[in-house]
Amino acid sequence: MSLADQFAVAGRTLVFCDDTDIAGQPVAKLRPDLRILVAVQMASENYAALDGAMTAALDQYGVAEFHATDIATGNRAWKGRSEEERVAALAFVAEQMSIHAGRIGAVWLPKGQYPKIRKDAEKIGKVGVGFKHGLRRVLVRSVVERLAAGTRPAMLWLDQDSPIAGPKVEHWPEATFLVGGGPIIAPSQMVLGLQLADLAIWSVQRFQVMRAGFDDGTATAIDKVARDVVAGFPTGFDDLRGDAHADWAP
């Protein structure tokens, strides 16, 4: 079964995750060295329409994937393209997310807070991971907790940290109920849902870093796409560290 067919099996809950770092302290009110991980949830019944629309658009633009940072900066496959064309591409992916996504959630933490949190956690048991992997565990376990509470089979997809040839299942004892046996890591080029997660996390990062531009009138058209994406998150922005929402996995 192809990936597209796997995603389109009716009655499943799909979740796609990506991450970003906001290095240093580019905004006065933003904690320094902030790391954010986002999860985009959707019903599998929506995936066929998403696949059709995004595949057609990828062919139209002549690119392999919609990677928000490359689109925004005009790099790689988007080099030499006008700002108008790149804004339209970002807005298209944003529209697909608004149509097909059910919830958006995230976990986040400034790097400076991790040593204390780790020290507190080690009162219960040894913590054998650093900042990035520690926060990733929080994301995965928070999402898994929500999916386990539902009645629908679920799939959890994570964007690759380093290049891999194809999808790879991670084995988590508490996540064996997931379709495939655990969270699945994959290149975003292969999974359209991961490209939605990429847009979501890019939008959060861009809006946080560039938000002063909306006060002084210097915000660009690309900045405004990021703002509109964040403002349009369905049902708002869930803090996945809080109480589980039953409707993450109905």
N, C-alpha and C positions, 0 to 999 in steps of 0.2 A: 504494500500500500504506500503510495506517495505521501510526502509530508502534507500536501494540500488536502488529500483525501483523509488523512489521519485527523487533521484539524476540523474537517467538515462533518465528522461523525456526529449525528444529532444527539443532544442530551448531555453534552460534556461542558464543563467549565474550563476555560483556558486562561492562563495567567502568564504574562511575558514581563521580564525584568531587565533593567539596565541600571547603570550607575554613573556618577560623575563626581569630580572633586572641584571645589572652589578654593584654589590655592591662595595662601596669604590672607590678606584682609582688604579686598578691593572696595568694599562698601563699609562706611563707618559703623553702621548698626548691625553688621553681619559678623558672626563669630569667625575667627580666623581658621583656615584649613578645614573647611566644612566638607564633609562627605555625605552624599545623598544617594540613596538607592530607591528606585521607583518600581512599582508593580502595576501593570495594566490588565484588568480582567475583562473578559467578554464571554458571551455564550457561543458555543461552537456553531449554532445555527446561523450566526452572522458571518462566519468565516468565508463561505463561498463567495458572497457578494464582495467582501473585502479583497479576496484574492483576484476576482475578476477586474475590479476597478484599479487596483494597484499594479497588477501585471500589465494591463493596457497602458497605464500611465508610464511605467518603466520603459515600455517599448517606445512610447511617444517621445520621451526624453532621451532615449538611447543610453540608459545607464543601468548598472546592475542592481543598485539599491538606492533607497532614499536615506542618506546619512546626513542628519541635520547640520552638523558642524561644517561638513564639506559644502553643503548647499549655502549656508549662511556666509561662509568666508570665500566662496568661489574657488575652492581648491579641488584638485584631482579631477574627477569626471565633470565637475561644474566650472572648471577654469575657463575664463573667457566669456561666460554667459552673463547676460545683463542682470542687473539687480531685479528688474521687473520679472524676468523669467524665474529667478531663484525664489523670489517672494511667492510667486504663483505656485511653485512646487511645494514649498513649505505649507502654504495655505491648503493645498490639495490634501496633503497627508493629515493636516489638522482636521480637515472636514471628515476624512475617513475615521479618525479616532472619535470625533464627536458623534458620528452615526453609529459606530459599532461597539465602542467600549462601554462597559457597564459601570465600573468603578476604577478609580485611580488611588493608589495608596503608596506610602513611602516610609522609610526609616532614615534618620539622619543624626549625625553627631559631629561636633568639632573634635579634631584630633587631640587637643589639649585635655579633653575630659576623659579620654580613654584610660589613662593609667589609674585614676581613682576608681572608675567603674570596674576595671579588671581586678583591682585590689579587693574591692567589695565582693566581687563574684567569687574570688578565690577563698573566701570564708566558707563557701559551700563546696567547692571542688577546684581542682587545678584547671587553669585556662591556658591552653597550649597554642593560642593563635594571637596574631598581632591585630592592629587596628582595623585594617581592611577586611581581613578574613573574619574577624570577630563581628563586625557590623553585617557582613554577608550572612553569617549564621543567624543573626537576629532576623534579617529579612526572610530567609528561607523558612525558619521555624515559625515566624509570625504568619506567613502565608499558608504554610502547611496546616497550622492549627485551624485556620478559617476553612480551608478546603475539607479537612477531616470532619467538620461539623455539618457538611452538606450531604445531600442524597445523590448528587450527580457525580459520575466519574470525572476526574480532573486531571489536567496536564499542567505542569509548571516548567516554563522555559527560561533559561538564563543566557544572556549574551556572553560570549567567550571572553575570558580574561587575556588569553594569549592564543595565537592562531591554532586552530584545529581543522582537520580535513572535513569533518562532518559531525552530526549530533553524537553526543556521548552522555550516557546516564551516570549521574552521581548517586551513590548508595547511601541513604540516610535511614537509619532504623525506623524512625517515626514517619517516613514518607513512602514506604513500600506500597501503600494503597494507591499511589498515583499511577495513572496509565504510563506504562513503560518501566515502572518499578522505582521511580525516584525523579528528582529534578533533572531536566535535560539541558545540557550546555550545547550551544550551537552558534555558528557564525551568523550574524544578523543578515547577511546576504541571502542566506537560505531560508529565512523565516520572516515572513512579512509582519507578523505580530511583534517581533523584536524591533522592527523598524518603527512601529508605533511607540514602543517603549522608549526608543532612542529619541524620538521627537518630544515625548513627554519630559524626559530628564533634561534634554537640551533646553526646552522652554523654561523649566524651573531655574536652571542655571543662568540662562541669558537674562531672564526678567530680574533675578536677584542682583546680578552684577550691573545691569544697565538701567535699573529703575529710576535713578536720579535724572536720567534723560527725559522722563515724563514730567518732571517738575520744572526743568529749565528749557524745555522745548527742543532738545537735541535728539530725541528718540527717532530712530530710523524706521523705515517700513518693516525691516526684518525684526527689529525690537518689538514692534507692535504686533507682529504675528505671535511672538513668544508670549507677550502679555495676554493676548486673546486666547491662546491655548490654555494658559493657566486659569484664566477667568472662566473658561468654558468646561473645565473638568466636570464630568457628570457626577452629581451628588457631592461635589466638593472634593477635598483632598484628605483622605483618611490617614491618620497616624497609626501605622500598623503595630506600634508598641502598645496601643491601648486595647480596650475590650474588643473582642472579635465581633464582626458584623455577620449575622446569619446570612444576609443576602450576598455575601461574597461567594457563597457556594450553596445556592438554593436547593 
